[in-house]
């Protein structure tokens, strides 16, 4: 299901057989790699942006073209976007960035969003698919996810003839890999939320499939689509992951916000990021994070938590 706010634009429909020039950001990440594979398989001309020159051969092995440069470089983005039928854009910071005490994470993400805005406007691109997130419907009470709200609003400043599809996936399954440490040290999953209320999770494979679908659907105005694969409660997560790793008695323990925050700070996380992650998890309690999701609930994808549990068990047993 999608929700949309339509502007009086022409309908940018394409026939299923029309070959498009598509720009994919995100290098060969968890979403961009399967997305690139699917688009190439559908015979589109795909250019993948990566900041790492060593990725070029891997990108070309998929049948795509590599553009080596940075999302921090608006001129590079402009040149790469020129002539594209559709651009898929996402913002990312390296894991180490969240431990850089000199970095303003929110400002850094907004800078990337402004670079995309400039590149889209200057290159003349009229169709954009943007990877946003659950929580982007509000600027408060959602912790670090507020940066998605900020970037969506930066992109909404583009001229009205630029059609944008905002993709809002929920929490990624692979974020559960962070549970491995406390399972091994405390024999439990530990966070500042929990219980029996179900919440949505998503596989990057389902996200890639939805984005590929949206790229070939008509573009008109500004649209929002949520993406989810499964809905399970924290206690069900513990049961499913526990069974997969041979710990059928695995429990999900809830700790106070302050205890989680102090743990993140002790691990060396940037205070802004630590506070943001703590607030993000807290917003899962009482449904604040998911209020707009449930107003526009999507059809669930194919990859269920029981499928991901096999991948989790492999990582756990390494």
C-alpha positions in Angstrom: 0.0 0.0 0.0 1.2 3.5 -0.7 0.2 6.9 0.4 0.8 9.8 -1.9 0.5 13.5 -2.2 0.0 14.2 -5.9 1.0 17.3 -7.7 -0.3 18.3 -11.2 2.4 16.6 -13.1 2.4 14.6 -16.3 2.4 10.8 -15.8 5.9 9.6 -16.4 4.9 6.1 -17.4 7.3 3.7 -19.1 6.6 0.6 -21.0 7.9 -2.6 -19.4 10.2 -3.1 -22.3 11.7 0.4 -22.4 15.4 0.4 -21.4 16.2 3.1 -18.9 19.4 4.8 -17.8 19.4 4.4 -14.0 21.8 5.7 -11.4 22.2 3.6 -8.2 23.9 5.1 -5.1 25.1 3.0 -2.2 27.9 1.1 -4.0 27.4 -2.7 -3.5 25.7 -2.5 -0.2 22.9 -4.7 1.2 20.2 -3.0 -0.9 22.1 -1.6 -3.8 23.7 -4.9 -4.9 20.5 -6.9 -5.2 18.8 -3.8 -6.7 21.6 -3.5 -9.4 21.4 -7.2 -10.2 17.6 -7.0 -10.7 17.8 -3.9 -12.9 20.6 -5.3 -15.0 18.6 -8.5 -15.4 15.7 -6.3 -16.7 18.1 -4.9 -19.3 18.4 -1.4 -17.9 21.6 0.5 -18.3 22.8 0.9 -14.7 25.5 3.1 -13.3 26.5 2.4 -9.7 28.2 5.1 -7.6 30.9 4.0 -5.2 33.6 5.9 -3.3 35.9 2.9 -3.4 37.9 2.4 -6.7 38.4 -1.3 -5.8 34.7 -1.8 -6.2 34.8 -1.1 -9.9 35.6 -4.6 -11.1 32.8 -6.0 -8.9 30.3 -3.5 -10.2 31.3 -4.3 -13.8 31.0 -8.0 -13.1 27.3 -7.5 -12.4 26.9 -5.9 -15.8 26.7 -2.3 -14.5 29.0 0.7 -15.1 31.0 2.1 -12.1 31.2 5.8 -11.3 33.8 6.4 -8.6 33.3 9.4 -6.5 31.6 10.7 -3.3 28.1 11.7 -2.3 30.0 14.6 -0.6 30.8 16.0 -4.1 27.8 17.7 -5.6 29.7 18.4 -8.9 30.5 14.7 -9.3 26.9 13.8 -8.6 25.6 16.3 -11.1 27.9 15.0 -13.8 26.9 11.4 -13.1 23.2 12.1 -12.9 23.1 13.9 -16.3 21.0 12.0 -18.8 19.6 9.6 -16.3 16.0 8.5 -16.5 15.8 7.6 -12.8 18.2 8.1 -9.9 18.0 6.0 -6.7 19.6 7.9 -3.8 20.4 7.1 -0.3 22.5 8.7 2.5 25.1 6.7 4.4 27.9 7.3 6.9 30.5 4.7 7.7 30.1 2.7 11.0 33.2 4.5 12.3 31.5 7.9 11.9 29.2 7.2 14.8 32.3 7.0 17.0 33.8 10.2 15.8 33.3 12.7 18.6 34.0 15.6 16.2 31.3 14.8 13.8 27.8 16.3 13.8 25.9 13.3 12.4 22.7 15.1 11.7 24.5 18.0 9.9 26.6 15.5 7.9 23.5 13.7 6.6 21.8 17.0 5.8 24.8 18.0 3.7 24.5 14.8 1.7 20.8 15.6 1.2 21.6 19.1 -0.1 24.2 17.7 -2.4 21.6 15.4 -3.9 19.2 18.2 -4.2 21.7 20.4 -6.1 22.8 17.5 -8.4 19.2 16.6 -9.2 18.3 20.2 -10.0 21.4 20.9 -12.0 21.4 17.6 -14.0 17.8 17.9 -15.0 16.7 14.6 -13.6 12.9 14.4 -13.2 12.4 11.0 -11.5 13.9 10.2 -8.1 13.6 7.2 -5.8 14.8 8.1 -2.3 15.7 5.6 0.4 14.2 7.2 3.6 13.1 5.3 6.7 10.4 4.6 9.2 10.3 7.6 11.5 10.7 10.1 8.7 7.1 11.3 9.3 8.2 13.5 12.2 11.1 15.6 13.4 10.7 14.9 17.1 10.5 11.9 19.4 12.3 9.6 16.9 15.9 10.1 17.9 18.5 9.7 15.2 15.8 8.9 12.6 15.0 12.6 12.5 17.7 13.0 9.9 15.5 11.1 7.4 12.7 13.7 8.1 15.3 16.4 7.4 16.5 15.0 4.1 12.9 14.3 2.9 12.1 18.0 3.5 15.3 19.1 1.7 14.3 17.0 -1.4 10.8 18.4 -1.2 12.2 21.8 -2.0 13.0 20.6 -5.5 10.8 22.1 -8.3 7.4 20.6 -8.7 8.2 18.9 -12.0 10.6 16.5 -10.1 8.7 13.4 -9.1 10.0 11.7 -5.9 9.2 8.3 -4.4 10.1 8.2 -0.7 10.8 4.6 0.3 10.4 4.1 4.1 11.6 0.7 5.2 11.3 -0.4 8.8 14.1 -1.8 11.0 16.5 -4.0 9.1 16.9 -7.6 10.1 20.7 -7.2 9.9 20.6 -4.7 12.8 20.0 -7.8 14.9 23.6 -8.8 14.5 24.2 -6.3 17.2 22.5 -8.7 19.6 25.3 -11.2 19.3 27.6 -9.6 21.8 25.1 -9.6 24.7 23.8 -13.0 23.8 27.4 -14.3 24.2 28.3 -12.3 27.3 24.9 -12.1 29.1 23.0 -14.9 27.5 20.2 -12.5 26.6 19.2 -9.8 24.1 19.4 -6.5 26.0 17.7 -3.2 24.9 15.6 -0.3 26.3 12.5 -1.7 24.7 10.9 -5.1 24.6 7.7 -7.0 25.3 4.9 -8.7 23.4 3.8 -5.9 21.0 4.6 -6.8 17.5 6.7 -4.5 15.4 7.8 -4.6 11.7 11.2 -5.7 10.4 12.5 -5.9 6.9 15.0 -7.7 4.7 17.2 -5.6 2.3 16.2 -8.1 -0.4 12.5 -7.1 0.0 13.6 -3.4 0.0 15.5 -3.9 -3.3 12.5 -5.7 -4.9 10.1 -2.9 -4.0 12.5 -0.2 -5.3 13.0 -2.1 -8.6 9.2 -2.3 -8.8 8.8 1.4 -8.1 11.4 2.4 -10.7 9.3 0.8 -13.4 6.0 2.1 -12.2 4.7 5.6 -13.2 6.1 8.6 -11.4 3.7 11.4 -10.5 4.1 14.0 -7.7 5.5 13.0 -4.3 4.7 9.5 -3.0 5.5 7.6 0.2 5.7 3.8 0.4 6.5 1.8 3.6 8.4 -1.5 3.2 8.3 -4.4 5.7 8.9 -8.2 5.6 7.5 -9.5 8.9 5.9 -8.3 12.1 7.2 -10.0 15.3 7.4 -8.9 19.0 10.8 -8.6 20.8 9.9 -11.7 22.8 9.2 -13.6 19.6 12.5 -12.4 18.2 14.2 -13.9 21.2 12.4 -17.2 20.7 13.1 -17.5 17.0 16.8 -16.4 17.2 17.3 -18.6 20.3 15.9 -21.6 18.5 18.2 -21.0 15.5 21.4 -20.8 17.7 20.6 -23.6 20.0 19.5 -21.4 22.9 15.7 -22.1 23.3 15.6 -20.3 26.6 17.0 -17.0 25.2 15.3 -14.0 26.8 14.9 -10.4 25.8 15.7 -8.1 28.7 14.6 -4.5 29.0 16.9 -2.0 30.6 16.3 1.7 31.4 17.2 4.3 28.8 19.9 5.7 30.9 21.6 2.4 31.2 21.6 1.8 27.4 22.9 5.4 26.9 25.7 4.9 29.3 26.6 1.6 27.7 26.9 3.2 24.3 28.9 6.1 25.7 31.2 3.7 27.4 31.8 1.9 24.1 33.1 5.2 22.7 30.1 6.3 20.7 29.7 9.9 19.7 27.3 11.4 22.3 24.9 12.8 19.7 24.7 9.4 18.1 24.4 7.5 21.4 21.5 9.8 22.5 19.9 9.5 19.1 20.0 5.7 19.1 18.6 5.5 22.7 15.8 7.9 21.8 15.1 5.9 18.6 14.7 2.7 20.5 12.6 4.4 23.2 10.2 5.6 20.4 9.4 2.0 19.7 7.6 1.9 23.0 3.9 2.9 22.8 3.9 3.0 19.0 5.3 6.5 18.5 7.7 5.3 15.8 5.1 3.3 13.9 2.1 5.6 14.1 2.3 6.6 10.4 3.3 3.1 9.3 0.1 1.6 10.6 -1.9 4.3 8.8 -0.3 3.2 5.5 0.6 -0.4 6.3 2.2 -2.2 3.3 1.8 -5.8 2.1 4.6 -7.7 3.8 7.5 -9.0 1.8 8.7 -12.5 1.2 11.7 -12.8 3.6 10.5 -13.7 7.1 12.4 -13.6 10.4 12.6 -17.4 10.4 14.6 -17.1 7.1 16.9 -14.4 8.5 17.4 -16.5 11.6 19.5 -19.0 9.6 21.8 -16.1 8.5 21.9 -14.9 12.1 22.9 -18.4 13.3 25.8 -18.5 10.8 27.1 -15.2 12.0 26.7 -16.2 15.7 28.6 -19.4 15.2 31.6 -17.9 13.5 
